[in-house]
């Protein structure tokens, strides 16, 4: 689905990212349609934001490239800005449009919703508990509400790739569960649907993912790189509602913290 190949990035002579290589594969799950949910985890200042922007096509690396899958029969091509639905941590909204107007603009970009845009908007708004704010402007919303609007906007656009920066921050416990459940529903809506999550909430990110990539430092390397990948499917930790109760889940969290 995606390949990060030999990425490096330097700012003012300082190496930020060095020799980044990883791939996201098309998951075949017997008996059901399954997309991919991948988490990218690293401590603050390690270069997650820069890698996030490179993955989205919004920033060019000094070397290497991001390749994404397209077409039938499929082929790989360089990523371009706009290929991914991107949800930034600052939840940028059009301040002069109501929530409903912004969502309608997003829905009209998805040909699969043609003629049913309003139905999709109302359905998502209900699921995210935003039905009563559709006529409000962004400045009239709380941070958590703005975040949920941003998520809905990208879901409505219908991109195969959804790139999320800290999607679980600013959410209370009840809303967090709803967002997690909805993202899981999105992941099984199509075999090619691919969610890439960048988060400090290690437990929630691991609970929702099938694969984890850890961004850190290697001895002898000046920049950050992928120091470990964890296949949660191999460990029997993917696609389980009660995964947080598993001993292997807690052991995996401790393992990840050891790399951070």
Order of alpha helices (4+ residues) and beta strands (2+ residues): beta-beta-beta-alpha-beta-beta-beta-alpha-alpha-alpha-beta-alpha-beta-alpha-beta-beta-alpha
